[in-house]
Amino acid sequence: MKRCRRIKAAFIKDESSRFGLKAFKGLGGSYAVFRAVCDRLGLDYRETSFSELQSDKVHRQIAELHFVTATDGNHGKGVAWAAAKLGCQAHVYLPKGSVQARAQAIRDIGNTEAVITEWGYDDTVRYAAKLADEQGWVLIQDTSWPGYEDIPRAIIQGYTTMCREASEQLEELGLAPTHVFLQAGVGAMAGGVLGWLRNRYPDSDLTAAIIEPTEAACVFGSWQGSTAARSARSPGPFCSARQTPGSPARIRSQSRGCVA
């Protein structure tokens, strides 16, 4: 990129130190936990801070609250971190093929059960949803389906914090983004970032590139076709971004985009 004379500057948003998690998707799940607790307590999330929820009074009110999610790693860390900070339990399920070190890193956050299942990602999501129904736990999932959209929407909104930070830093330099490169798993992070940037820079001819593994190229498959695509090979996220509100596939009419 440095050899290309048409590039004025290139920037990387470093999320490695966020919450001490060494994960780039800590914001979405943690914000969704915050919103879920506010809803449970009847609090206005716009007038409540996360630190206020860490009070002894709130801890006593939500001590028996359990959160559950399926993850390929990063999202689950955010959920586990927020639950631990609020004195709650988290149950995190990873798909078949996940390495034990990833599960252990989630357990090390505290107050968290992390289990590698015998199923692929989609079935692990279904299992987490089933447990939530049976046990009365709160499902914090970044995949949506009819009737389950508020939490995924909150996860998407949570990622916009890093967009605001990056934009403010660029604007201090007198710059605005022209191209953005984003990773896609389920698509919540990519969708949240693109939606926010489009609102922040409505007149910009922003070009977006969504990057995903060859063996789990579901956004790419969905982009090419008219329905959600599914990978049968990878144990990681299978769900197309079309299944998540505000996802790249659903805002492609707003921004030029390509999927690699």
C-alpha positions in Angstrom: 0.0 0.0 0.0 2.9 2.4 0.7 4.0 2.0 -2.9 0.7 3.2 -4.2 1.1 6.9 -4.9 -2.6 7.6 -4.7 -2.9 6.6 -1.0 -2.5 9.7 1.2 -2.6 7.8 4.4 -3.6 4.4 5.8 -4.9 3.8 9.4 -5.6 0.7 11.5 -8.2 0.8 14.4 -6.4 -1.1 17.2 -8.9 -2.7 19.6 -6.3 -5.1 21.2 -6.2 -3.2 24.5 -10.0 -2.7 24.8 -11.1 -4.1 28.3 -7.8 -6.0 28.4 -9.4 -8.7 26.3 -7.0 -8.7 23.3 -10.1 -9.1 21.1 -11.4 -6.8 18.4 -15.1 -7.5 19.1 -15.5 -6.7 22.7 -17.8 -3.8 22.3 -20.9 -5.4 20.7 -21.5 -8.1 23.3 -20.7 -6.0 26.3 -23.1 -3.2 25.1 -25.9 -5.7 24.5 -25.4 -7.1 28.1 -25.6 -3.5 29.4 -28.8 -2.9 27.4 -30.3 -6.2 28.6 -29.7 -5.3 32.3 -31.2 -1.9 31.8 -34.3 -3.5 30.3 -34.5 -6.0 33.1 -34.3 -3.2 35.8 -36.5 -0.8 33.9 -33.7 1.8 33.5 -33.3 4.2 30.7 -30.1 3.1 29.0 -29.6 6.7 27.7 -29.4 8.0 31.2 -27.5 5.0 32.8 -23.8 4.3 32.7 -22.1 0.9 32.8 -20.3 1.9 36.0 -23.7 2.6 37.7 -24.7 -1.0 37.0 -21.6 -2.1 39.0 -23.0 -0.8 42.3 -23.7 -3.2 45.1 -27.4 -2.4 44.9 -27.6 -3.5 41.3 -25.4 -6.5 41.9 -27.9 -7.8 44.5 -30.7 -7.3 42.0 -29.1 -9.2 39.1 -27.0 -11.7 41.0 -29.0 -14.6 39.7 -28.9 -13.4 36.1 -27.2 -15.7 33.6 -26.1 -14.8 30.1 -25.5 -17.3 27.3 -24.1 -17.0 23.8 -22.4 -18.9 21.0 -19.2 -17.5 19.7 -16.2 -18.2 17.6 -14.1 -16.4 20.2 -14.1 -12.6 20.1 -17.8 -11.9 20.7 -17.9 -14.3 23.6 -15.1 -12.5 25.3 -17.1 -9.3 25.3 -20.2 -11.0 26.8 -18.1 -12.8 29.5 -16.3 -9.6 30.4 -19.5 -7.6 30.9 -21.2 -10.4 32.8 -18.2 -10.7 35.2 -18.1 -7.0 35.8 -21.8 -7.0 36.7 -21.4 -10.0 39.0 -23.4 -12.3 36.8 -22.7 -15.7 35.3 -21.9 -16.2 31.6 -22.2 -19.4 29.5 -20.3 -19.4 26.3 -20.4 -22.2 23.7 -17.9 -22.5 20.9 -18.3 -24.6 17.7 -16.6 -27.8 17.0 -13.0 -27.3 15.9 -12.4 -24.4 18.2 -9.0 -24.6 20.0 -9.0 -25.2 23.8 -6.8 -22.1 24.3 -9.6 -19.9 23.0 -12.1 -21.5 25.4 -9.7 -21.2 28.3 -9.1 -17.5 27.5 -12.8 -16.9 27.9 -12.9 -18.9 31.2 -10.1 -16.8 32.5 -12.2 -13.7 32.4 -14.1 -15.1 35.4 -17.6 -16.2 36.3 -17.8 -18.0 32.9 -18.4 -21.4 31.6 -16.9 -22.0 28.2 -17.6 -25.2 26.3 -16.6 -26.4 22.9 -19.5 -28.3 21.4 -19.7 -31.1 18.9 -21.6 -29.0 16.4 -20.9 -26.3 13.8 -21.6 -22.7 14.4 -25.2 -22.6 13.4 -26.2 -25.6 15.6 -24.2 -24.1 18.5 -26.3 -20.9 18.2 -29.4 -23.0 18.3 -28.2 -24.8 21.3 -27.5 -21.6 23.2 -30.9 -20.3 22.3 -32.5 -23.6 23.5 -30.7 -23.3 26.8 -31.8 -19.7 27.2 -35.4 -20.8 26.8 -35.1 -23.8 29.1 -33.0 -22.2 31.9 -34.4 -18.7 31.8 -31.0 -17.3 30.7 -30.6 -14.1 28.7 -29.4 -14.9 25.1 -26.8 -12.4 23.8 -26.4 -13.5 20.2 -25.2 -11.6 17.2 -27.4 -13.6 14.8 -31.0 -12.5 14.4 -34.2 -14.3 13.4 -37.9 -13.2 13.5 -38.8 -12.3 17.1 -35.2 -12.0 18.2 -33.8 -8.7 16.8 -33.4 -6.3 19.7 -30.2 -7.9 21.2 -28.5 -8.3 17.7 -29.4 -4.7 17.0 -27.8 -3.6 20.3 -24.7 -5.6 19.4 -24.4 -3.8 16.1 -24.9 -0.5 17.8 -22.1 -1.3 20.3 -19.5 -1.5 17.6 -20.2 2.1 16.6 -18.1 3.3 19.6 -14.9 2.4 17.7 -16.3 4.2 14.6 -16.8 7.4 16.6 -13.3 7.1 18.0 -11.7 6.5 14.7 -13.6 9.3 12.9 -12.8 11.8 15.6 -9.1 11.0 15.3 -9.2 11.3 11.5 -11.1 14.5 11.6 -8.5 16.0 14.0 -6.1 15.4 11.1 -8.5 17.0 8.6 -9.3 13.6 7.0 -12.3 11.5 6.2 -12.3 7.8 5.2 -12.5 6.9 1.5 -12.0 3.2 1.8 -12.7 0.8 4.7 -11.6 -2.8 5.1 -13.7 -4.9 7.5 -13.7 -8.5 8.7 -17.0 -10.5 8.5 -18.0 -13.4 10.6 -21.7 -13.3 11.2 -21.7 -9.7 9.9 -22.7 -7.6 12.9 -19.5 -5.7 13.2 -19.1 -5.0 9.5 -22.8 -3.9 9.3 -22.6 -1.7 12.3 -19.4 0.0 11.1 -20.7 0.6 7.5 -24.1 1.9 8.7 -22.4 4.3 11.1 -19.9 5.6 8.5 -22.7 6.1 6.0 -24.6 8.2 8.4 -21.5 10.2 9.5 -20.4 10.8 5.9 -23.7 10.9 3.9 -22.2 12.6 0.9 -19.0 10.5 0.7 -18.5 8.0 -2.1 -17.2 5.5 0.5 -15.9 2.2 -0.8 -16.0 -0.8 1.5 -14.3 -4.2 1.3 -15.5 -7.1 3.4 -12.9 -9.7 4.0 -13.7 -13.3 5.1 -12.1 -16.7 5.0 -12.4 -18.8 1.8 -14.0 -21.7 3.7 -16.6 -19.5 5.4 -17.3 -17.0 2.6 -21.0 -16.5 3.5 -21.2 -12.8 3.0 -19.6 -13.2 -0.4 -22.1 -16.0 -1.3 -25.0 -13.9 -0.1 -23.8 -10.9 -2.0 -23.7 -13.0 -5.2 -27.0 -14.6 -4.7 -30.5 -13.6 -3.6 -30.6 -15.7 -0.4 -28.4 -16.3 2.6 -25.4 -18.5 1.9 -24.1 -21.3 4.1 -20.7 -22.8 4.3 -20.6 -26.6 4.9 -16.8 -26.7 5.5 -15.8 -24.4 8.3 -16.8 -24.8 12.0 -16.8 -21.0 12.3 -19.7 -18.6 11.6 -22.0 -19.8 8.9 -24.8 -17.3 9.1 -25.1 -14.8 6.3 -25.0 -11.1 7.1 -28.5 -10.9 5.6 -29.8 -12.5 8.8 -28.6 -9.6 10.9 -30.3 -6.1 10.9 -28.1 -3.4 9.4 -25.7 -5.9 7.9 -23.5 -5.2 4.9 -25.8 -7.1 2.5 -28.7 -4.9 3.6 -27.0 -1.6 3.2 -25.2 -2.3 0.0 -27.5 0.2 -1.8 -26.0 2.9 0.5 -22.3 2.3 -0.1 -20.3 0.9 -2.8 -18.9 -2.4 -1.7 -17.0 -5.5 -2.6 -16.4 -8.8 -0.8 -13.1 -10.5 -0.9 
